[in-house]
Amino acid sequence: MSVPLNDIAQLNITVTDNGTAMNPIPALTFLSSNSTILSVDNTGKMMGISPGTATITCQMAYNASVKATISITVVETINHVYTIAITGSTSVKMGLSQSYVAHFYDNGNEVFDKSAIWSLRNQDGTTTLYATLTVSTRNGATVKGVTMNKNVILKAVLSDNSTVFDEFIIQVKGII
């Protein structure tokens, strides 16, 4: 069993006498093997204090030899905050290509197990593309210029979360 760090979980206890559930449940005491990792109160309510593992012992108040133990792991939950940053040239010459790379970050630290879905659109909203997306991989794209003196927007969307993306403006320039 696990308990999230700084969270509360309740132990559900059944006391039996020769296989028959006792009702009402007799008085019980609960002990944590390490209260700096996991605390427990006299009702079996536990709180994760720090990551690690502790053993909870539940025993009958009037007969300490009747007891049970359970190992509980306190786990730290990590909130992932992903971002993408596209790198590459801010311009591409008409008829030529430029390569672009998506860098993925989780809470500001670069990660390498993510991938992007790439797209390209004109900055002015027109439909005839001023550049084409000639190659796209999990973290890279190649853009080829078609119409000079126009801007396109290269977009990389995190493949497993469409709310995370980056857009990069590229100007298509003349060959000279």
BELDA-V28298 format. One record per pair of residues at least 4 apart in sequence whose C-alpha atoms are under 8 Angstrom apart, sorted by sequence separation. I is the first residue (numbers start at 1). J is the second residue. D is the distance in whole Angstrom. If there is no record, write none. Layout:
i->I j->J d->D
i->I j->J d->D
//
This chain:
i->3 j->7 d->7
i->4 j->8 d->8
i->16 j->20 d->5
i->17 j->21 d->6
i->22 j->26 d->8
i->34 j->38 d->6
i->35 j->39 d->5
i->40 j->44 d->6
i->41 j->45 d->6
i->59 j->63 d->7
i->60 j->64 d->5
i->92 j->96 d->7
i->93 j->97 d->7
i->105 j->109 d->5
i->106 j->110 d->6
i->121 j->125 d->7
i->122 j->126 d->6
i->136 j->140 d->6
i->137 j->141 d->6
i->157 j->161 d->8
i->158 j->162 d->6
i->3 j->8 d->7
i->16 j->21 d->4
i->17 j->22 d->6
i->34 j->39 d->8
i->35 j->40 d->8
i->40 j->45 d->5
i->41 j->46 d->7
i->59 j->64 d->6
i->60 j->65 d->8
i->92 j->97 d->6
i->105 j->110 d->4
i->106 j->111 d->6
i->122 j->127 d->7
i->135 j->140 d->8
i->136 j->141 d->4
i->157 j->162 d->6
i->158 j->163 d->8
i->3 j->9 d->6
i->15 j->21 d->6
i->16 j->22 d->5
i->32 j->38 d->7
i->40 j->46 d->4
i->59 j->65 d->7
i->60 j->66 d->6
i->92 j->98 d->6
i->104 j->110 d->6
i->105 j->111 d->5
i->121 j->127 d->8
i->122 j->128 d->8
i->135 j->141 d->5
i->136 j->142 d->6
i->157 j->163 d->8
i->158 j->164 d->6
i->14 j->21 d->7
i->15 j->22 d->6
i->32 j->39 d->6
i->39 j->46 d->6
i->40 j->47 d->7
i->59 j->66 d->6
i->60 j->67 d->6
i->103 j->110 d->7
i->104 j->111 d->6
i->122 j->129 d->6
i->134 j->141 d->8
i->135 j->142 d->5
i->157 j->164 d->6
i->158 j->165 d->6
i->14 j->22 d->8
i->32 j->40 d->6
i->38 j->46 d->7
i->39 j->47 d->5
i->59 j->67 d->4
i->103 j->111 d->8
i->104 j->112 d->7
i->121 j->129 d->7
i->122 j->130 d->6
i->133 j->141 d->7
i->134 j->142 d->6
i->135 j->143 d->7
i->157 j->165 d->4
i->31 j->40 d->7
i->38 j->47 d->6
i->39 j->48 d->7
i->58 j->67 d->5
i->59 j->68 d->7
i->89 j->98 d->7
i->133 j->142 d->6
i->134 j->143 d->6
i->156 j->165 d->5
i->157 j->166 d->7
i->15 j->25 d->6
i->30 j->40 d->7
i->38 j->48 d->5
i->39 j->49 d->7
i->57 j->67 d->7
i->58 j->68 d->5
i->88 j->98 d->8
i->89 j->99 d->8
i->104 j->114 d->7
i->133 j->143 d->5
i->134 j->144 d->7
i->155 j->165 d->7
i->156 j->166 d->5
i->14 j->25 d->7
i->15 j->26 d->8
i->30 j->41 d->7
i->37 j->48 d->6
i->38 j->49 d->5
i->57 j->68 d->6
i->58 j->69 d->6
i->88 j->99 d->6
i->89 j->100 d->8
i->120 j->131 d->8
i->132 j->143 d->6
i->133 j->144 d->7
i->155 j->166 d->6
i->156 j->167 d->7
i->30 j->42 d->6
i->37 j->49 d->5
i->38 j->50 d->7
i->57 j->69 d->4
i->88 j->100 d->5
i->120 j->132 d->7
i->131 j->143 d->7
i->132 j->144 d->5
i->155 j->167 d->4
i->29 j->42 d->6
i->30 j->43 d->8
i->36 j->49 d->6
i->37 j->50 d->5
i->56 j->69 d->6
i->57 j->70 d->7
i->87 j->100 d->6
i->88 j->101 d->7
i->120 j->133 d->7
i->131 j->144 d->5
i->132 j->145 d->7
i->154 j->167 d->6
i->155 j->168 d->6
i->28 j->42 d->7
i->29 j->43 d->8
i->30 j->44 d->6
i->35 j->49 d->8
i->36 j->50 d->7
i->37 j->51 d->6
i->55 j->69 d->7
i->56 j->70 d->5
i->86 j->100 d->7
i->87 j->101 d->5
i->102 j->116 d->7
i->119 j->133 d->7
i->131 j->145 d->4
i->132 j->146 d->7
i->153 j->167 d->6
i->154 j->168 d->5
i->28 j->43 d->8
i->37 j->52 d->6
i->38 j->53 d->8
i->55 j->70 d->6
i->56 j->71 d->6
i->86 j->101 d->6
i->87 j->102 d->7
i->130 j->145 d->7
i->131 j->146 d->5
i->153 j->168 d->5
i->154 j->169 d->6
i->37 j->53 d->7
i->38 j->54 d->6
i->40 j->56 d->8
i->55 j->71 d->4
i->56 j->72 d->7
i->86 j->102 d->4
i->87 j->103 d->8
i->130 j->146 d->5
i->131 j->147 d->7
i->153 j->169 d->5
i->154 j->170 d->7
i->37 j->54 d->7
i->54 j->71 d->6
i->55 j->72 d->6
i->85 j->102 d->6
i->86 j->103 d->6
i->129 j->146 d->8
i->130 j->147 d->5
i->152 j->169 d->6
i->153 j->170 d->6
i->53 j->71 d->7
i->54 j->72 d->6
i->84 j->102 d->6
i->85 j->103 d->5
i->118 j->136 d->7
i->130 j->148 d->8
i->151 j->169 d->7
i->152 j->170 d->5
i->35 j->54 d->8
i->53 j->72 d->6
i->54 j->73 d->6
i->84 j->103 d->6
i->85 j->104 d->7
i->117 j->136 d->8
i->151 j->170 d->6
i->152 j->171 d->6
i->34 j->54 d->6
i->53 j->73 d->4
i->84 j->104 d->5
i->130 j->150 d->6
i->151 j->171 d->4
i->152 j->172 d->8
i->33 j->54 d->6
i->34 j->55 d->7
i->52 j->73 d->6
i->53 j->74 d->6
i->83 j->104 d->6
i->84 j->105 d->6
i->116 j->137 d->8
i->117 j->138 d->7
i->130 j->151 d->7
i->131 j->152 d->7
i->150 j->171 d->6
i->151 j->172 d->6
i->32 j->54 d->7
i->33 j->55 d->5
i->51 j->73 d->7
i->52 j->74 d->5
i->82 j->104 d->7
i->83 j->105 d->5
i->116 j->138 d->5
i->130 j->152 d->7
i->149 j->171 d->7
i->150 j->172 d->5
i->32 j->55 d->6
i->33 j->56 d->6
i->51 j->74 d->5
i->52 j->75 d->7
i->82 j->105 d->5
i->83 j->106 d->7
i->115 j->138 d->4
i->116 j->139 d->6
i->118 j->141 d->7
i->129 j->152 d->8
i->148 j->171 d->8
i->149 j->172 d->5
i->150 j->173 d->7
i->32 j->56 d->5
i->33 j->57 d->8
i->50 j->74 d->7
i->51 j->75 d->5
i->81 j->105 d->8
i->82 j->106 d->4
i->83 j->107 d->8
i->114 j->138 d->8
i->115 j->139 d->6
i->148 j->172 d->5
i->149 j->173 d->5
i->31 j->56 d->6
i->32 j->57 d->7
i->49 j->74 d->8
i->50 j->75 d->8
i->51 j->76 d->6
i->81 j->106 d->5
i->82 j->107 d->6
i->83 j->108 d->8
i->114 j->139 d->8
i->147 j->172 d->6
i->148 j->173 d->5
i->149 j->174 d->7
i->30 j->56 d->7
i->31 j->57 d->5
i->48 j->74 d->5
i->80 j->106 d->6
i->81 j->107 d->5
i->82 j->108 d->8
i->146 j->172 d->7
i->147 j->173 d->8
i->148 j->174 d->5
i->30 j->57 d->6
i->31 j->58 d->7
i->48 j->75 d->8
i->80 j->107 d->6
i->124 j->151 d->8
i->145 j->172 d->6
i->30 j->58 d->5
i->123 j->151 d->6
i->145 j->173 d->8
i->29 j->58 d->6
i->30 j->59 d->7
i->122 j->151 d->6
i->123 j->152 d->5
i->28 j->58 d->7
i->29 j->59 d->5
i->122 j->152 d->4
i->123 j->153 d->6
i->28 j->59 d->6
i->29 j->60 d->6
i->121 j->152 d->6
i->122 j->153 d->6
i->12 j->44 d->8
i->28 j->60 d->5
i->29 j->61 d->6
i->120 j->152 d->7
i->121 j->153 d->5
i->11 j->44 d->5
i->27 j->60 d->6
i->28 j->61 d->5
i->120 j->153 d->6
i->121 j->154 d->7
i->10 j->44 d->6
i->11 j->45 d->6
i->26 j->60 d->7
i->27 j->61 d->5
i->120 j->154 d->5
i->10 j->45 d->4
i->11 j->46 d->7
i->26 j->61 d->8
i->27 j->62 d->8
i->119 j->154 d->6
i->120 j->155 d->6
i->9 j->45 d->6
i->10 j->46 d->6
i->38 j->74 d->7
i->103 j->139 d->7
i->118 j->154 d->7
i->119 j->155 d->5
i->8 j->45 d->7
i->9 j->46 d->5
i->37 j->74 d->7
i->102 j->139 d->5
i->118 j->155 d->6
i->119 j->156 d->7
i->8 j->46 d->6
i->9 j->47 d->7
i->101 j->139 d->6
i->102 j->140 d->6
i->118 j->156 d->5
i->8 j->47 d->4
i->101 j->140 d->4
i->117 j->156 d->6
i->118 j->157 d->6
i->7 j->47 d->6
i->8 j->48 d->7
i->100 j->140 d->6
i->101 j->141 d->7
i->116 j->156 d->5
i->117 j->157 d->5
i->6 j->47 d->6
i->7 j->48 d->6
i->99 j->140 d->7
i->100 j->141 d->5
i->116 j->157 d->5
i->117 j->158 d->6
i->131 j->172 d->7
i->5 j->47 d->8
i->6 j->48 d->5
i->99 j->141 d->6
i->100 j->142 d->6
i->116 j->158 d->5
i->117 j->159 d->6
i->130 j->172 d->7
i->5 j->48 d->5
i->6 j->49 d->6
i->99 j->142 d->4
i->100 j->143 d->8
i->115 j->158 d->6
i->116 j->159 d->5
i->3 j->47 d->7
i->4 j->48 d->6
i->5 j->49 d->6
i->6 j->50 d->8
i->98 j->142 d->6
i->99 j->143 d->6
i->114 j->158 d->7
i->115 j->159 d->6
i->3 j->48 d->6
i->5 j->50 d->6
i->97 j->142 d->6
i->98 j->143 d->5
i->114 j->159 d->7
i->5 j->51 d->7
i->97 j->143 d->5
i->98 j->144 d->7
i->123 j->169 d->8
i->97 j->144 d->4
i->96 j->144 d->5
i->97 j->145 d->6
i->95 j->144 d->6
i->96 j->145 d->6
i->94 j->144 d->7
i->95 j->145 d->5
i->92 j->143 d->8
i->93 j->144 d->8
i->94 j->145 d->4
i->95 j->146 d->6
i->92 j->144 d->7
i->93 j->145 d->6
i->94 j->146 d->5
i->92 j->145 d->6
i->94 j->147 d->6
i->94 j->148 d->6
i->102 j->156 d->7
i->93 j->148 d->7
i->3 j->72 d->7
i->5 j->74 d->6
i->1 j->71 d->7
i->2 j->72 d->5
i->3 j->73 d->6
i->4 j->74 d->6
i->5 j->75 d->6
i->86 j->156 d->7
i->1 j->72 d->5
i->2 j->73 d->5
i->3 j->74 d->5
i->4 j->75 d->5
i->5 j->76 d->5
i->1 j->73 d->6
i->2 j->74 d->6
i->3 j->75 d->6
i->4 j->76 d->6
i->5 j->77 d->7
i->84 j->156 d->8
i->2 j->75 d->7
i->4 j->77 d->6
i->84 j->157 d->8
i->84 j->158 d->8
i->90 j->168 d->8
i->92 j->170 d->7
i->94 j->172 d->6
i->90 j->169 d->7
i->91 j->170 d->5
i->92 j->171 d->6
i->93 j->172 d->6
i->94 j->173 d->6
i->84 j->164 d->7
i->86 j->166 d->7
i->90 j->170 d->5
i->91 j->171 d->5
i->92 j->172 d->5
i->93 j->173 d->5
i->94 j->174 d->5
i->95 j->175 d->8
i->83 j->164 d->6
i->84 j->165 d->6
i->85 j->166 d->6
i->86 j->167 d->7
i->89 j->170 d->7
i->90 j->171 d->6
i->91 j->172 d->6
i->92 j->173 d->6
i->93 j->174 d->6
i->94 j->175 d->6
i->82 j->164 d->7
i->83 j->165 d->7
i->84 j->166 d->6
i->86 j->168 d->7
i->91 j->173 d->7
i->93 j->175 d->5
i->83 j->166 d->8
//
